[in-house]
Amino acid sequence: MRQALWEAVRAVRDRELPVKWVRPDGIHLTLKFLGDVEDGQESALRAALAAAAGLGERSEPRGVTVHIEGFGVFPDFQRPRVVWAGVAPDPALELLQHRVEQAFAPLGFPPEARAFRPHVTLGRAARDARPRDFPGLEGALAALAFAETVLVSDLDLMHSTPQAGGAVYQVKHRERLS
């Protein structure tokens, strides 16, 4: 799915916009952004991830269906900062995200004040980019065709390292959804 999504946005990537594109292997759905985390917190973070994944609540692993379709930007096309692929609202996904929020709150990561808007980040505008640097972006994204459904069976604790060519992501811990 990651590679198919990467290929689907090729026409927009080829426009040479001031965007740092997420590499195919880094395409993911964020349920909670933690920011800077102290090294000593890793075992507590792993336990919180296990709690959010529902470890021990059911005997058989189970996943969440994620449907990806449509493209857009945050906050808007007048000042695009993030280019994204849409994720259809789904009660199971919203419940999982809520469980993540609840599991990490006691560790000093308060629940997000904004409503959960599931999306897959495809790229981020360069810091010095101006609105006029994105001519035709709205139409180009509207012209893209992509619709795919995937079963997500794992919840990952990720570490991102910013680099000149875009962030590099590393799985620090993985829990099976159950």
FISE-729519 format. One line per field, with one value per residue: residue number from 1; residue in one letter; x, y, z of N, C-alpha, C, CB in turn. Coordinates in Angstrom, 3 decimals. Glycine has a CB too. Example, Ala and Ser with C-alpha at 12.3 -4.5 7.8 and 13.67 -1.06 7.14 Angstrom:
<rs>
n (1  2)
res (A  S)
n_east (13.190  12.850)
n_north (-5.690  -2.250)
n_up (7.800  7.080)
ca_east (12.300  13.670)
ca_north (-4.500  -1.060)
ca_up (7.800  7.140)
c_east (13.200  12.900)
c_north (-3.300  0.030)
c_up (7.800  7.870)
cb_east (11.308  14.084)
cb_north (-4.473  -0.598)
cb_up (9.046  5.725)
</rs>
This chain:
<rs>
n (1  2  3  4  5  6  7  8  9  10  11  12  13  14  15  16  17  18  19  20  21  22  23  24  25  26  27  28  29  30  31  32  33  34  35  36  37  38  39  40  41  42  43  44  45  46  47  48  49  50  51  52  53  54  55  56  57  58  59  60  61  62  63  64  65  66  67  68  69  70  71  72  73  74  75  76  77  78  79  80  81  82  83  84  85  86  87  88  89  90  91  92  93  94  95  96  97  98  99  100  101  102  103  104  105  106  107  108  109  110  111  112  113  114  115  116  117  118  119  120  121  122  123  124  125  126  127  128  129  130  131  132  133  134  135  136  137  138  139  140  141  142  143  144  145  146  147  148  149  150  151  152  153  154  155  156  157  158  159  160  161  162  163  164  165  166  167  168  169  170  171  172  173  174  175  176  177  178)
res (M  R  Q  A  L  W  E  A  V  R  A  V  R  D  R  E  L  P  V  K  W  V  R  P  D  G  I  H  L  T  L  K  F  L  G  D  V  E  D  G  Q  E  S  A  L  R  A  A  L  A  A  A  A  G  L  G  E  R  S  E  P  R  G  V  T  V  H  I  E  G  F  G  V  F  P  D  F  Q  R  P  R  V  V  W  A  G  V  A  P  D  P  A  L  E  L  L  Q  H  R  V  E  Q  A  F  A  P  L  G  F  P  P  E  A  R  A  F  R  P  H  V  T  L  G  R  A  A  R  D  A  R  P  R  D  F  P  G  L  E  G  A  L  A  A  L  A  F  A  E  T  V  L  V  S  D  L  D  L  M  H  S  T  P  Q  A  G  G  A  V  Y  Q  V  K  H  R  E  R  L  S)
n_east (0.829  1.959  3.865  2.172  0.673  2.692  3.381  0.977  0.966  2.888  2.680  2.221  4.472  6.366  6.098  7.901  7.609  8.101  8.440  9.102  9.084  7.638  9.353  8.575  8.829  8.475  5.885  3.008  0.380  -0.330  -1.246  -0.778  1.350  4.310  6.528  9.628  11.210  12.358  15.131  14.901  12.208  11.341  10.500  8.100  6.660  6.439  4.801  2.489  1.808  1.224  -1.042  -2.796  -3.034  -4.569  -3.650  -3.966  -6.700  -8.248  -8.112  -7.341  -5.457  -6.375  -7.312  -7.474  -9.441  -8.408  -9.240  -7.995  -8.266  -8.523  -7.077  -5.340  -4.516  -3.010  -2.832  -4.679  -5.297  -4.346  -2.172  -0.400  0.965  1.233  0.975  -1.428  -2.893  -6.202  -7.902  -10.562  -13.144  -13.627  -15.209  -13.755  -11.089  -11.124  -11.686  -9.365  -7.455  -8.331  -7.850  -5.070  -4.513  -5.514  -3.873  -1.333  -1.523  -1.141  1.606  2.554  1.879  -0.436  -3.885  -4.699  -5.884  -7.272  -9.734  -9.520  -8.233  -7.917  -5.230  -2.741  0.404  2.033  3.884  5.804  5.731  8.496  10.291  10.729  8.925  6.472  3.006  2.556  4.273  3.084  1.577  -1.351  -1.603  -3.912  -5.674  -4.071  -3.878  -6.577  -6.951  -5.791  -6.053  -6.811  -7.591  -7.681  -7.941  -6.731  -5.732  -4.791  -2.672  -0.862  0.482  2.706  5.496  7.184  10.301  11.455  13.876  14.917  16.156  18.080  16.942  14.408  12.449  13.650  12.341  12.075  11.129  10.554  9.227  6.794  3.385  0.935  -2.344  -5.140)
n_north (-1.182  1.236  1.747  1.880  4.155  6.082  5.997  6.896  9.621  10.633  12.452  14.869  15.077  15.327  17.942  19.555  21.069  23.093  20.953  18.545  15.300  12.395  9.394  6.248  4.029  5.289  6.126  6.469  6.180  8.382  8.069  9.306  11.943  12.150  13.779  15.037  12.555  11.217  8.994  7.196  6.659  4.628  1.938  2.422  3.603  1.451  -0.225  1.342  1.336  -1.365  -1.529  0.168  -1.253  -3.302  -5.587  -8.802  -8.657  -10.003  -13.264  -13.743  -12.191  -9.083  -6.717  -3.318  -1.864  0.249  2.765  4.433  7.375  10.108  13.442  16.171  19.233  20.636  23.747  24.863  25.510  28.048  28.434  26.003  23.527  20.860  18.023  15.600  12.254  11.166  9.517  7.460  8.091  5.904  3.918  1.938  2.680  5.236  4.563  3.117  5.173  6.809  5.109  5.040  7.715  7.775  5.852  6.985  9.417  9.397  9.339  11.801  12.854  14.644  14.307  15.129  18.334  19.014  17.666  14.297  13.814  11.644  10.872  10.393  11.528  12.889  14.715  17.613  21.135  23.175  25.119  27.793  28.169  29.875  30.829  31.386  29.654  27.311  26.808  25.632  23.392  22.510  21.679  19.705  17.785  17.124  15.822  13.376  9.831  7.452  4.767  2.675  -0.082  -1.246  -3.706  -3.049  -4.432  -4.078  -1.971  0.577  1.937  4.660  6.164  9.183  10.652  13.683  14.563  15.949  15.077  14.437  12.989  10.092  7.035  4.822  1.764  1.394  -0.211  -2.786  -3.712  -6.197  -5.782  -6.495)
n_up (0.000  0.780  -1.243  -3.470  -2.844  -2.837  -5.562  -6.604  -6.067  -7.684  -9.879  -8.604  -6.983  -8.990  -9.776  -8.584  -6.224  -3.241  -1.170  1.288  0.762  2.210  2.400  0.762  2.596  4.972  5.177  7.095  9.564  12.026  15.344  17.743  18.482  20.170  20.556  21.893  23.797  26.808  27.284  29.450  29.639  28.013  28.731  30.091  28.040  26.297  27.818  27.926  25.230  24.893  26.527  25.119  22.754  23.567  24.722  25.922  26.278  24.457  23.037  20.442  17.837  16.337  13.887  12.614  10.171  7.627  5.452  2.744  0.951  -1.266  -1.226  0.335  2.091  5.059  6.756  4.973  1.434  0.906  2.529  2.530  4.617  5.220  3.191  2.552  2.549  2.669  5.379  5.866  8.216  10.962  13.352  14.838  14.437  15.553  18.216  18.843  18.631  20.700  22.859  22.773  23.403  26.060  27.308  27.197  28.494  31.408  31.478  31.022  28.584  27.471  26.366  22.997  22.145  19.895  17.621  16.466  13.322  11.078  8.931  6.376  6.343  3.615  2.756  3.756  3.713  2.813  5.209  4.471  2.450  0.500  0.098  -2.639  -3.865  -4.556  -6.994  -8.576  -6.952  -5.554  -7.622  -8.789  -6.754  -6.528  -8.919  -8.612  -8.321  -6.026  -3.999  -1.410  0.800  3.840  6.212  9.384  11.651  13.652  16.225  16.442  18.195  17.365  16.358  15.203  13.129  12.159  8.965  6.250  3.807  4.592  7.267  9.010  9.941  12.693  14.054  17.384  19.153  18.890  18.980  18.796  17.655  19.619)
ca_east (0.000  2.843  4.435  1.080  0.353  3.840  3.235  -0.233  1.234  4.044  2.436  2.367  5.896  7.122  5.909  9.032  7.123  8.982  7.891  9.916  8.166  7.910  9.742  7.554  8.948  8.114  4.459  2.352  -0.758  0.011  -2.355  -0.375  2.718  4.811  7.579  10.860  10.985  13.582  15.496  14.440  10.758  10.987  9.729  6.744  6.008  6.102  3.642  1.329  1.464  0.569  -2.387  -3.596  -3.267  -5.549  -2.946  -4.576  -8.152  -8.823  -7.109  -6.906  -5.113  -7.405  -6.811  -8.366  -9.489  -8.136  -9.509  -7.300  -8.813  -8.579  -5.856  -5.550  -3.423  -3.272  -4.185  -5.546  -4.535  -3.741  -0.874  -0.219  2.138  1.298  0.210  -1.861  -3.903  -7.276  -8.280  -11.994  -13.485  -14.056  -15.329  -12.681  -9.874  -11.306  -11.558  -7.947  -6.765  -8.730  -7.126  -3.690  -4.515  -5.718  -2.736  -0.131  -1.773  -0.491  3.060  2.907  1.517  -1.872  -4.685  -4.727  -7.053  -8.015  -10.392  -8.705  -8.494  -6.977  -4.639  -1.385  1.227  2.838  4.980  5.727  6.270  9.755  10.068  10.734  7.970  5.392  1.804  2.667  5.162  2.292  0.549  -2.031  -1.552  -5.257  -6.151  -3.240  -4.294  -7.938  -6.896  -5.221  -7.001  -6.267  -8.510  -7.238  -8.257  -5.691  -5.957  -3.651  -2.701  0.151  0.600  4.138  6.103  8.169  11.257  11.767  15.097  14.890  17.344  17.922  16.054  13.149  12.613  13.861  11.536  12.544  10.199  11.193  8.489  5.574  2.384  -0.143  -3.683  -5.957)
ca_north (0.000  2.410  1.979  2.290  5.542  6.851  6.090  7.669  11.060  10.954  13.650  16.046  15.132  15.766  19.385  20.219  22.026  23.129  19.985  17.379  14.172  11.235  8.235  5.189  3.205  6.109  6.468  5.874  6.871  8.750  8.134  10.278  12.431  12.339  14.792  14.566  11.586  10.855  7.583  6.408  6.419  3.621  0.794  2.908  3.798  0.112  -0.697  2.112  0.838  -2.665  -1.259  0.730  -2.306  -4.238  -6.819  -9.638  -8.522  -11.043  -14.286  -13.740  -10.876  -8.464  -5.473  -2.210  -1.591  1.646  3.072  5.657  7.921  11.562  14.156  17.546  19.892  21.360  24.010  25.094  25.700  29.376  28.285  24.571  23.129  19.400  17.365  14.342  11.369  11.041  8.237  7.506  7.899  4.546  3.817  1.129  3.497  6.299  3.929  2.831  6.437  7.224  4.240  5.518  8.956  7.445  5.090  7.823  10.601  9.340  9.444  13.188  13.198  14.899  14.098  16.217  19.209  19.008  16.420  13.387  13.864  10.647  11.143  9.911  12.645  12.552  15.670  18.860  22.285  23.710  26.209  29.106  28.185  30.877  30.333  31.493  28.592  26.096  27.008  24.453  22.237  22.020  20.936  18.515  16.782  16.702  14.956  12.072  8.753  6.407  4.267  1.352  -0.455  -2.120  -4.152  -2.727  -5.408  -3.737  -0.612  0.777  3.081  5.070  7.228  9.856  11.445  14.613  14.629  16.883  14.505  14.048  12.191  8.652  6.446  3.544  1.141  1.127  -1.321  -3.143  -4.524  -6.746  -5.345  -7.643)
ca_up (0.000  0.836  -2.571  -4.356  -2.502  -3.336  -7.017  -6.913  -5.960  -8.529  -10.692  -7.736  -6.611  -10.168  -9.971  -7.929  -5.226  -2.076  -0.224  1.634  0.663  3.041  1.585  0.858  3.800  6.129  5.144  8.257  10.179  13.400  16.286  18.762  18.364  21.522  20.625  22.521  24.861  27.521  27.125  30.584  29.569  27.008  29.246  30.368  26.742  25.797  28.591  27.477  23.896  25.092  27.051  24.030  21.760  24.108  25.047  26.937  26.354  23.602  22.805  19.041  17.290  15.525  13.341  12.312  8.742  7.300  4.045  2.345  -0.292  -1.316  -0.870  0.748  2.803  6.299  7.236  3.818  0.197  0.896  3.196  2.768  5.405  5.170  2.125  3.135  1.965  3.637  5.976  6.159  9.636  11.276  14.808  15.432  14.412  16.552  19.522  19.030  18.872  22.043  23.797  22.777  24.187  27.470  27.814  27.285  29.332  32.720  31.317  30.752  27.204  27.583  25.148  22.016  22.301  18.623  17.238  15.659  11.879  10.559  7.626  6.162  5.867  2.436  2.640  4.530  2.996  3.319  6.172  3.819  1.334  0.559  -0.584  -4.107  -4.343  -4.752  -8.022  -9.109  -6.047  -5.252  -8.789  -8.981  -5.772  -6.866  -10.096  -8.262  -8.032  -5.156  -2.986  -0.983  2.166  4.380  7.580  10.240  12.740  14.650  16.722  16.593  18.844  16.363  16.622  13.940  13.123  11.026  8.121  5.128  2.812  5.229  8.485  8.942  11.000  13.214  14.995  18.677  19.774  18.154  19.676  17.974  18.094  20.038)
c_east (0.879  3.391  3.367  0.691  1.455  3.722  2.037  0.025  2.420  3.844  2.588  3.830  6.736  6.992  7.022  8.585  8.099  8.431  8.929  8.949  8.606  8.259  8.711  7.634  8.597  6.651  3.751  1.168  -0.393  -1.251  -2.061  1.078  3.206  5.836  8.836  10.535  12.331  13.844  14.949  12.967  10.381  10.169  8.294  5.972  5.593  4.862  2.373  0.866  0.736  -0.861  -3.302  -3.950  -4.263  -4.948  -3.650  -6.089  -8.874  -7.725  -6.574  -6.561  -6.213  -6.851  -7.899  -8.291  -9.332  -8.349  -8.899  -7.829  -8.860  -7.302  -6.190  -4.326  -3.928  -2.418  -5.163  -4.669  -3.925  -2.362  -0.646  1.070  2.345  0.431  -0.141  -2.785  -4.939  -7.490  -9.744  -12.244  -14.023  -14.118  -14.197  -11.372  -9.964  -11.173  -10.091  -7.172  -7.088  -7.981  -5.664  -3.591  -4.604  -4.511  -1.496  -0.308  -1.084  1.037  3.507  2.657  0.014  -2.606  -4.687  -6.009  -7.911  -8.664  -9.450  -9.144  -7.526  -6.538  -3.262  -0.598  2.102  4.025  4.720  6.375  7.583  9.459  9.949  9.754  6.881  4.190  1.918  3.571  4.419  1.223  -0.031  -2.050  -2.936  -5.803  -5.371  -3.626  -5.686  -7.949  -6.355  -6.312  -6.284  -7.340  -8.066  -7.595  -7.216  -6.068  -4.684  -3.728  -1.703  0.083  2.076  4.471  7.269  9.096  11.558  13.019  15.039  16.225  17.049  16.932  14.704  13.424  12.849  13.163  12.086  11.506  10.979  10.532  7.207  4.686  1.341  -1.477  -4.491  -7.243)
c_north (1.254  2.751  2.449  3.747  6.476  7.060  6.962  9.168  11.505  12.255  14.924  16.185  15.678  17.266  20.207  21.363  22.032  22.260  18.900  16.207  13.046  10.082  7.121  4.368  3.978  6.517  5.719  6.731  7.128  8.814  9.133  10.638  12.764  13.457  14.199  13.694  11.249  9.359  6.700  6.071  5.236  2.457  1.213  3.125  2.462  -0.432  0.034  1.636  -0.497  -2.466  -0.741  -0.328  -3.338  -5.573  -7.563  -9.563  -9.572  -12.068  -14.262  -12.327  -10.371  -7.156  -4.436  -1.970  -0.097  1.834  4.433  6.099  9.441  12.198  15.581  18.095  20.443  22.610  24.275  25.386  27.102  29.338  26.806  24.294  21.617  18.916  15.975  13.547  11.145  9.627  8.359  7.303  6.491  4.420  3.023  1.911  4.613  5.752  3.627  4.111  6.953  6.400  4.649  6.784  8.651  6.720  5.966  9.048  10.525  9.482  10.866  13.627  13.422  14.652  15.349  17.021  19.218  17.652  15.603  13.466  12.910  10.976  10.504  11.082  12.165  13.489  16.897  19.974  22.715  24.905  27.573  29.206  29.225  30.333  30.374  30.413  27.304  26.262  25.680  23.242  21.661  21.182  19.655  17.413  16.249  15.724  13.556  11.065  7.693  6.041  2.857  1.153  -1.462  -2.494  -3.884  -3.651  -5.103  -2.263  -0.422  2.032  3.470  6.149  7.864  10.706  12.371  14.600  15.540  16.365  14.103  13.138  10.723  8.067  5.080  3.024  0.811  -0.060  -1.544  -4.026  -4.984  -6.239  -6.575  -7.148)
c_up (0.000  -0.549  -3.551  -4.094  -2.999  -4.848  -7.395  -6.879  -6.817  -9.315  -9.865  -7.313  -7.767  -10.439  -9.317  -7.022  -4.039  -0.929  0.016  1.699  1.587  2.104  1.765  2.141  5.069  6.176  6.269  8.696  11.635  14.248  17.398  18.527  19.765  21.633  21.233  23.720  25.495  27.382  28.238  30.552  28.687  27.557  29.567  29.070  26.143  26.517  28.162  26.107  24.007  25.601  25.944  22.989  22.259  24.463  26.180  27.004  25.515  23.338  21.370  18.591  16.361  15.001  13.157  10.810  8.511  5.803  3.713  0.991  -0.187  -0.797  -0.481  1.433  4.135  6.275  6.102  2.604  0.079  1.565  3.539  3.552  5.319  4.014  2.653  2.220  3.053  4.125  6.377  7.648  9.854  12.800  15.468  15.479  15.452  17.970  19.825  19.349  20.273  23.098  23.885  23.623  25.680  28.071  28.023  28.178  30.700  32.658  30.987  29.323  27.165  26.267  24.272  22.192  21.037  18.391  16.354  14.201  11.211  9.137  7.569  5.600  4.720  2.280  3.486  3.725  3.637  4.212  5.508  2.648  1.574  -0.209  -2.106  -4.714  -4.689  -5.833  -8.504  -8.194  -5.790  -6.410  -9.017  -7.994  -6.083  -8.041  -9.785  -7.947  -7.201  -4.149  -2.645  0.478  2.631  5.815  8.366  11.451  13.849  15.011  17.051  17.376  17.948  16.902  15.272  14.135  11.922  10.286  6.948  4.089  3.352  6.411  8.161  10.162  11.382  14.200  16.260  19.380  18.985  19.022  18.673  18.521  18.470  20.666)
cb_east (-0.946  4.007  5.105  -0.145  0.164  5.174  3.081  -1.343  1.491  4.317  1.035  1.440  6.406  6.661  4.558  10.000  5.662  9.166  6.555  10.709  8.080  6.683  11.170  7.677  10.357  8.952  3.822  3.353  -2.096  0.757  -2.638  -0.584  2.810  5.410  7.113  11.744  10.279  13.484  16.996  14.738  10.061  12.232  10.407  6.793  6.942  7.300  3.882  1.660  2.733  1.378  -2.324  -2.846  -1.957  -6.658  -1.493  -4.027  -8.568  -9.392  -7.687  -7.998  -3.771  -8.720  -6.136  -7.985  -10.808  -6.684  -11.047  -5.756  -10.233  -9.759  -4.849  -6.749  -2.811  -2.969  -4.177  -6.546  -5.428  -4.660  -0.804  -0.196  1.977  0.835  1.031  -2.547  -3.278  -8.531  -7.361  -12.748  -14.529  -13.085  -16.645  -12.487  -9.646  -12.679  -12.395  -7.368  -7.158  -10.263  -7.237  -3.192  -5.688  -6.966  -2.410  0.275  -3.268  -0.841  3.532  4.330  1.952  -2.113  -6.132  -4.620  -6.608  -7.081  -11.735  -8.816  -8.343  -7.607  -4.553  -1.344  2.101  1.980  5.189  6.421  5.258  10.705  11.194  12.125  7.337  5.859  0.603  3.203  6.213  1.637  1.130  -1.402  -0.906  -6.203  -6.072  -1.751  -4.264  -8.801  -6.040  -4.274  -7.585  -4.950  -10.006  -5.715  -9.699  -4.285  -6.354  -3.651  -2.431  1.550  -0.336  4.791  6.561  7.467  12.573  10.566  16.374  14.562  17.776  19.271  16.692  12.216  11.386  15.405  10.070  13.948  9.527  11.128  8.172  5.921  1.719  -0.101  -4.416  -5.185)
cb_north (-0.007  2.162  0.703  1.368  5.698  6.130  4.688  7.321  11.430  9.804  13.597  15.936  13.726  14.995  19.815  20.746  21.662  24.581  19.372  17.576  13.671  10.882  7.730  4.263  2.653  7.331  6.120  5.705  6.029  10.104  6.751  9.717  13.679  11.067  16.011  15.750  10.301  11.250  7.446  7.125  7.653  3.087  0.204  4.217  4.544  -0.858  -0.498  3.612  0.688  -3.540  -0.237  1.883  -2.990  -4.441  -6.518  -9.282  -7.136  -10.444  -15.646  -14.334  -10.940  -8.243  -5.728  -0.915  -2.108  2.061  3.063  5.441  7.341  12.064  14.137  17.651  21.026  20.483  25.184  26.270  25.437  30.395  29.172  23.813  23.566  18.763  17.288  14.601  9.995  11.549  7.864  6.441  8.953  3.474  3.182  -0.177  4.093  6.970  2.638  2.156  7.486  7.073  2.763  5.785  9.865  6.585  3.957  8.272  10.779  8.040  8.498  13.404  12.072  16.327  13.710  15.664  20.640  19.356  16.704  11.929  15.323  9.257  12.670  8.659  13.230  12.597  16.071  18.710  23.454  24.110  26.245  29.422  26.789  32.265  31.141  32.872  28.298  25.693  27.782  24.068  22.630  23.198  21.801  18.870  17.374  17.922  15.604  12.204  8.135  6.874  4.300  1.175  -1.037  -1.426  -5.669  -1.202  -6.778  -4.088  -0.348  0.837  2.765  5.572  6.689  10.736  10.541  16.041  13.217  17.140  13.335  13.348  12.332  8.274  6.333  3.685  -0.148  2.377  -1.026  -3.867  -3.729  -8.316  -4.520  -8.548)
cb_up (1.211  1.816  -3.097  -4.167  -0.974  -2.993  -7.629  -5.934  -4.512  -9.498  -11.315  -6.480  -6.200  -11.386  -9.409  -8.973  -4.755  -1.601  -0.750  3.010  -0.785  3.967  1.972  -0.319  3.912  6.147  3.753  9.418  10.057  13.439  16.877  20.207  17.412  22.015  21.441  22.944  24.319  29.010  27.070  31.832  29.059  26.380  30.511  31.179  25.775  25.984  30.103  27.432  23.022  26.089  28.210  23.364  21.397  23.132  25.431  28.241  25.904  22.251  23.115  18.131  16.538  16.332  12.038  13.125  8.123  7.721  3.748  2.294  -0.585  -0.522  -2.032  1.660  1.943  7.567  8.182  4.084  -0.997  1.608  4.488  1.433  6.886  6.521  0.748  4.437  1.447  3.055  7.217  5.345  10.105  10.649  15.155  14.637  13.002  16.378  19.581  17.778  17.806  22.225  23.369  21.330  23.760  27.627  26.858  25.908  29.532  33.395  30.227  31.079  26.188  28.043  25.513  20.565  22.642  17.441  16.501  16.184  11.305  10.597  7.352  5.198  7.017  1.177  1.188  5.927  2.988  2.153  7.180  3.331  1.139  -0.038  -0.152  -4.487  -3.298  -3.446  -9.209  -10.374  -4.724  -4.955  -10.023  -8.823  -4.361  -7.195  -11.160  -7.069  -9.353  -4.438  -3.480  -1.204  2.279  4.329  7.635  10.671  12.197  14.137  17.982  15.247  20.337  15.104  17.333  13.454  13.083  11.506  7.633  4.465  2.198  4.221  9.383  8.902  10.566  13.892  14.383  19.577  21.286  16.823  20.839  17.956  16.975  21.033)
</rs>
